[in-house]
Amino acid sequence: GAVVSQHPSRVICKSGTSVKIECRSLDFQATTMFWYRQFPKQSLMLMATSNEGSKATYEQGVEKDKFLINHASLTLSTLTVTSAHPEDSSFYICSARLNQETQYFGPGTRLLVL
Amino acid sequence: GDSVTQMEGPVTLSEEAFLTINCTYTATGYPSLFWYVQYPGEGLQLLLKATKADDKGSNKGFEATYRKETTSFHLEKGSVQVSDSAVYFCALMGAGGTSYGKLTFGQGTILTVHP
């Protein structure tokens, strides 16, 4: 299957700082990418849909000013966690959509906010 | 809204044992159903899918049948291997409304297979 990369794979930051996570589609151009959050022993929760060249669409309850998404090219979407706090510590996963029913997932980014 | 409930784990089996991981769903309309697998250190990979009622998805010896009457999509494998040890996620893709085209996941089931 296609390859989607995420960088960094894990990051530790101090409370109040901002962290940027990159998601790259290496094998195809993705008009749409998704960002998920996964808590320990829980399912993936969709945070937002990232659309190339337009604003992201956020799910209910997700603060758009806290989780900034930029999809400036067909192969790159970034998620910036602004003014991170310990409650933002989580596993963040992105996916790139190939077609209506096919998404390829990145390996995830572990964020720890101290 | 849409939801997926799958069997809680962890599940521990001996090699060559039979595997069932139950999955039921609640959704509007006729969603597509998926099983994803996540191996340690890797991203989720599509294992199999079914797009309409009574369809059977299969891959690598795993099977699941889309049962609309019971709103279920149980994952089965007749003889598991150590290499099947992973986390398995049941998911649906919304068919209408605000969930159209979006994946909703179950909580994941950790499978460990011992030699």
Chai-1 contact restraints between the chains, C-beta under 6 A:
chainA,res_idxA,chainB,res_idxB,connection_type,confidence,min_distance_angstrom,max_distance_angstrom,comment,restraint_id
A,Q42,B,Q107,contact,1.0,0.0,6.0,A-B,restraint_1
A,S43,B,F105,contact,1.0,0.0,6.0,A-B,restraint_2
A,S43,B,G106,contact,1.0,0.0,6.0,A-B,restraint_3
A,S43,B,Q107,contact,1.0,0.0,6.0,A-B,restraint_4
A,L44,B,F105,contact,1.0,0.0,6.0,A-B,restraint_5
A,L46,B,K102,contact,1.0,0.0,6.0,A-B,restraint_6
A,E101,B,S32,contact,1.0,0.0,6.0,A-B,restraint_7
A,F105,B,G43,contact,1.0,0.0,6.0,A-B,restraint_8
A,F105,B,L44,contact,1.0,0.0,6.0,A-B,restraint_9
A,G106,B,G43,contact,1.0,0.0,6.0,A-B,restraint_10
A,P107,B,E42,contact,1.0,0.0,6.0,A-B,restraint_11
A,P107,B,G43,contact,1.0,0.0,6.0,A-B,restraint_12
